[in-house]
Amino acid sequence: MVRRRLRRLRGEELHDRPDYALVGVLHIPELQQSPGRAISRRVVFATFALVATAVIVFLDRDGYRDTQDNPLSFLDAMYYSAVTLSTTGYGDITPITPSARLINLLIITPLRVLFLIVLIGTTLEVLTERSRQALKIQRWRNSVRNHTVVIGYGTKGRTAIDAMIGDGVKTSEIVVVDANPDVLEVAAARGLVTVRGDATKSDVLRLAGVVHASSIVVAANRDDTAVLATLTARELNPRAKIVASIRESENTHLMRQSGANSVVVSSETAGRLLGIATMTPSVVEVIEDLLTPDEGYAIAEREVEPTETGGSPSHTRDIVLGVVRDGKLHRVDDIVVEQIEVGDRLLYVRKGASE
């Protein structure tokens, strides 16, 4: 049944669409700048174009004549360039004195340009933005590799991203998938790449680069959605590390069968913390500190140093909580990891980034 639904959901393949058709579905963040700075840049470009045109006209001034049949001065060349670039053209009233042309150059022409900006500036901005986004989407799709895909940008998804960023992951290496455009705007404002769509559909996950992702975080609000999204992601990428969150522990085996490497039961975890807090609230504060990598202390994982090989995990320079050997986690007091071997990884307590 699940397989049939998966095949049915593949009817419309987003990843096969051209890049320009993905604008609005896939959003690549860009560096924001103030309106004043953007306007200043446009003024500089316009001034450069005006001066360059005037110089060209002035160098070829023998080929130009005015209504008075006088030789062109540089002011005449500037005037001609201004009325030409502003698409004003020539009318039945033509200024012939230097003062009149100077007024046209310094006052009237800027007003014409301001009128053009107000009239067509918005349309040009939209077209430019769409073209820029299409180009950025093309570049991103060709280069994205070994990133993290976060499915769901609710409370769990945002907190997971905060933890990753606090642990040193760059925002450019995180892609958010969600069907809610409002929450995606918040994610995009943080500099995250966003994909709008149903994460249970394989074409949406392909668009997010799941095929080339190194890790996938499933933080959906519903357990059935989490199971189907995990199954789809695992089918697309057999090698990625998938970490999923569910509400009910009875669905843990479904998540495991769907391909999740690690399953977090959010309701039970919160319940345990509540129970501990009734007796020893300070313990909860310590746990929160350990789970916040950008301040205080944090739980981290690292490779074994050559000088530590053969020794006991309890005799290292760090507080070691466990040893990962052949992909399996062992407690530090387990006799199997009494001696550290080459290839082991240590789960330890380290100081946070702010320390």
C-alpha positions in Angstrom: 0.0 0.0 0.0 2.8 2.4 0.9 4.7 1.5 -2.3 1.6 2.2 -4.4 1.2 5.6 -2.7 4.8 6.3 -3.4 4.4 5.5 -7.1 1.3 7.6 -7.3 3.0 10.6 -5.7 5.7 10.5 -8.4 3.3 11.7 -11.1 4.8 15.2 -11.3 8.6 15.3 -11.2 9.8 18.7 -10.0 13.5 17.8 -10.5 12.9 17.5 -14.2 11.6 21.0 -14.6 13.8 23.8 -16.0 15.4 26.0 -13.4 13.2 29.1 -14.2 10.1 27.0 -13.4 11.4 26.3 -9.9 11.5 30.0 -8.8 9.0 30.1 -5.9 9.4 26.4 -5.1 13.2 26.4 -4.4 14.6 29.5 -2.8 18.3 30.2 -2.6 19.1 33.0 0.0 21.2 36.0 -1.1 23.0 38.7 0.8 20.6 41.5 1.7 21.6 45.1 1.3 20.0 48.3 2.4 17.7 50.2 0.0 19.9 53.3 0.2 22.9 51.3 -0.9 21.0 49.7 -3.7 19.8 53.1 -5.0 23.3 54.5 -4.7 24.7 51.7 -6.9 22.0 52.4 -9.5 22.9 56.1 -9.5 26.6 55.3 -9.9 25.9 53.0 -12.9 23.5 55.6 -14.5 26.1 58.3 -14.1 28.8 56.2 -15.6 26.6 55.4 -18.6 25.8 59.1 -19.1 29.4 60.2 -18.9 30.7 57.4 -21.1 28.0 58.3 -23.8 28.9 62.0 -23.5 32.6 61.3 -24.0 31.9 59.2 -27.1 29.7 61.9 -28.6 32.2 64.7 -27.8 35.1 62.7 -29.4 32.9 62.5 -32.6 31.5 66.0 -32.2 32.2 66.9 -35.9 29.4 64.5 -36.8 26.8 66.4 -34.7 25.1 69.7 -35.3 22.5 71.6 -33.3 19.7 73.8 -34.5 21.9 76.9 -34.3 24.6 75.2 -36.4 27.2 75.8 -33.7 30.0 73.4 -32.8 29.2 71.0 -29.9 30.8 71.7 -26.6 31.1 69.1 -23.9 28.0 70.5 -22.2 26.1 70.0 -25.5 27.4 66.4 -25.6 26.2 65.8 -22.0 22.8 67.3 -22.9 22.4 65.1 -26.0 23.4 62.0 -24.0 20.9 62.8 -21.3 17.9 63.3 -23.5 18.9 60.2 -25.6 19.4 57.8 -22.6 16.2 59.0 -21.0 14.3 58.2 -24.3 13.1 61.8 -24.4 13.9 62.5 -28.0 13.4 65.9 -29.7 10.3 68.0 -29.6 9.2 71.3 -31.0 10.8 73.2 -28.0 14.5 72.9 -27.9 16.7 74.7 -25.4 19.4 76.6 -27.2 21.2 78.6 -24.4 23.8 77.0 -22.2 21.8 77.9 -19.0 18.6 76.3 -20.3 20.5 73.1 -21.3 22.2 73.1 -17.9 18.8 73.2 -16.2 17.5 70.4 -18.4 20.6 68.4 -17.6 20.6 68.9 -13.8 16.9 69.2 -13.0 14.6 68.1 -15.7 16.4 64.9 -16.8 16.7 63.5 -13.2 13.0 64.1 -12.9 12.4 62.1 -16.1 14.6 59.3 -14.8 12.7 59.3 -11.5 9.5 59.0 -13.4 10.8 56.0 -15.4 11.9 54.3 -12.2 8.5 54.8 -10.6 6.7 53.7 -13.8 8.7 50.5 -14.7 11.2 50.0 -11.9 9.0 47.5 -10.1 8.5 45.3 -13.2 12.2 45.4 -14.0 13.1 44.5 -10.4 10.7 41.4 -10.5 12.1 40.2 -13.8 15.7 40.7 -12.6 15.0 38.9 -9.4 13.4 35.9 -11.1 16.3 35.7 -13.6 18.8 35.9 -10.7 17.0 33.3 -8.7 16.9 30.9 -11.8 20.6 31.3 -12.3 21.3 30.7 -8.6 19.1 27.6 -8.6 21.0 26.2 -11.6 24.3 26.7 -9.9 23.1 25.3 -6.6 21.6 22.2 -8.1 24.9 21.5 -9.9 27.1 21.9 -6.8 25.1 20.8 -3.8 26.8 17.8 -2.1 27.1 16.4 1.4 24.6 18.8 3.0 21.8 18.2 5.5 18.1 18.1 4.6 15.7 19.1 7.4 12.1 18.0 6.8 9.8 20.2 8.7 10.5 23.7 10.1 8.3 23.5 13.2 9.6 23.7 16.8 11.6 20.5 16.4 13.1 21.5 13.0 14.1 25.0 14.1 15.7 23.6 17.3 17.6 21.0 15.4 18.9 23.6 13.0 19.9 25.8 16.0 21.9 22.9 17.4 23.6 22.2 14.1 24.5 25.9 13.6 25.8 26.1 17.2 27.9 23.0 16.5 29.6 24.8 13.5 27.4 23.7 10.5 27.1 26.5 8.0 23.6 27.7 7.0 24.5 27.2 3.3 24.9 23.5 4.1 21.3 23.1 5.4 18.2 22.7 3.2 14.7 23.0 4.7 11.7 21.2 3.2 8.2 22.3 4.3 4.8 22.8 2.7 4.0 26.0 4.7 5.3 29.1 2.8 5.1 31.3 6.0 7.6 29.2 7.9 9.8 29.0 4.8 10.0 32.8 4.7 11.4 32.7 8.3 13.9 30.0 7.3 15.0 31.9 4.2 15.5 35.1 6.4 18.1 33.0 8.3 20.0 32.3 5.1 18.7 28.7 4.7 17.9 27.2 1.3 14.3 26.3 1.3 12.1 23.9 -0.8 8.3 24.2 -0.7 6.4 21.0 -1.1 5.3 17.7 0.5 8.3 15.9 1.8 6.6 12.5 1.3 7.0 13.0 -2.5 10.2 11.8 -4.0 10.4 14.6 -6.5 10.3 17.2 -3.8 13.1 15.4 -1.9 15.1 15.1 -5.1 14.8 18.9 -5.6 16.2 19.3 -2.1 19.2 17.2 -3.1 18.4 14.3 -0.8 20.2 12.0 -3.3 23.5 13.7 -2.5 22.9 14.6 1.2 25.1 13.3 4.0 22.4 13.5 6.6 18.6 13.9 6.8 16.6 15.2 9.8 12.9 14.2 9.8 11.0 16.6 12.1 7.5 16.2 10.8 4.5 17.0 13.1 2.8 13.7 12.4 4.2 10.2 12.9 2.7 8.8 9.7 4.2 11.7 7.7 7.5 11.1 9.3 7.4 7.3 8.5 6.6 7.9 4.8 9.1 10.8 4.5 11.8 8.5 6.0 10.9 5.7 3.7 11.1 7.9 0.6 14.3 9.5 1.7 15.9 6.1 2.4 14.8 4.8 -1.0 16.5 7.8 -2.7 19.7 7.7 -0.6 20.7 4.4 0.9 23.9 5.9 2.4 22.7 9.0 4.3 22.3 9.2 8.0 18.7 9.6 8.8 17.6 11.0 12.2 13.9 11.1 12.9 11.6 12.4 15.6 8.2 10.8 16.5 5.6 11.4 19.1 4.6 7.9 20.1 7.1 5.2 21.0 5.0 2.5 19.5 6.0 3.8 16.0 9.7 3.4 16.7 9.9 0.0 14.9 8.2 1.5 11.9 10.8 4.3 11.7 13.6 1.7 12.0 12.0 -0.4 9.3 11.6 2.7 7.1 15.4 3.3 7.3 16.0 5.7 10.2 19.4 5.3 11.8 18.3 7.0 15.0 14.8 7.7 16.4 14.0 10.2 19.0 10.6 9.9 20.9 9.8 13.5 21.7 6.9 12.9 24.0 8.8 10.4 26.2 12.0 12.5 26.3 10.0 15.5 27.4 8.2 13.3 30.0 11.5 12.0 31.4 12.8 15.6 31.8 9.6 16.6 33.5 9.8 13.7 36.0 13.5 14.5 36.7 12.7 18.1 37.2 10.2 17.4 40.0 13.0 15.9 42.1 16.3 17.4 40.9 15.6 20.4 38.7 19.4 21.2 38.5 19.9 18.0 36.6 17.6 19.3 33.8 19.6 22.5 33.6 22.8 20.4 33.1 21.1 18.3 30.4 19.9 21.4 28.6 23.4 22.9 28.9 24.9 19.7 27.3 22.3 19.8 24.5 23.2 23.4 23.6 26.5 23.3 21.7 27.0 27.1 21.4 27.2 27.8 25.1 28.5 26.2 28.3 29.3 22.5 27.8 28.2 20.2 25.0 28.2 16.5 24.1 30.4 16.0 21.0 32.1 13.2 19.1 35.7 13.0 17.8 38.2 10.7 16.4 40.7 8.9 18.6 44.2 10.6 18.7 47.2 8.4 18.0 48.6 8.9 21.5 45.3 7.6 23.0 45.4 4.2 21.2 45.8 1.3 23.7 44.8 3.4 26.7 41.6 3.5 28.7 38.8 5.9 27.7 38.7 7.2 31.3 42.4 8.3 31.0 42.0 10.7 28.1 42.1 14.5 28.5 38.3 14.7 28.0 35.4 13.4 30.0 34.4 10.4 27.8 30.8 9.1 28.0 31.0 6.4 25.4 33.0 4.8 22.6 31.7 4.2 19.1 33.2 1.1 17.5 32.1 -0.4 14.2 29.1 1.9 14.2 27.9 0.7 17.7 27.9 2.8 20.8 29.4 1.3 24.0 29.3 2.8 27.5 32.6 3.9 28.8 32.6 1.1 31.5 31.9 -1.6 28.9 34.7 -4.2 29.0 34.6 -4.4 25.2 36.1 -0.9 25.0 38.4 -1.2 27.9 41.3 -0.3 25.5 40.9 2.3 22.8 41.6 1.0 19.3 42.4 2.7 16.0 39.2 3.7 14.2 37.2 4.3 17.4 35.3 7.5 18.0 34.9 9.0 21.4 31.6 10.6 22.7 32.8 13.2 25.2 31.9 16.5 27.0 33.5 19.6 25.5 33.3 23.3 26.2 30.8 25.2 24.1 31.7 27.7 21.4 31.2 30.6 23.8 33.7 29.3 26.3 
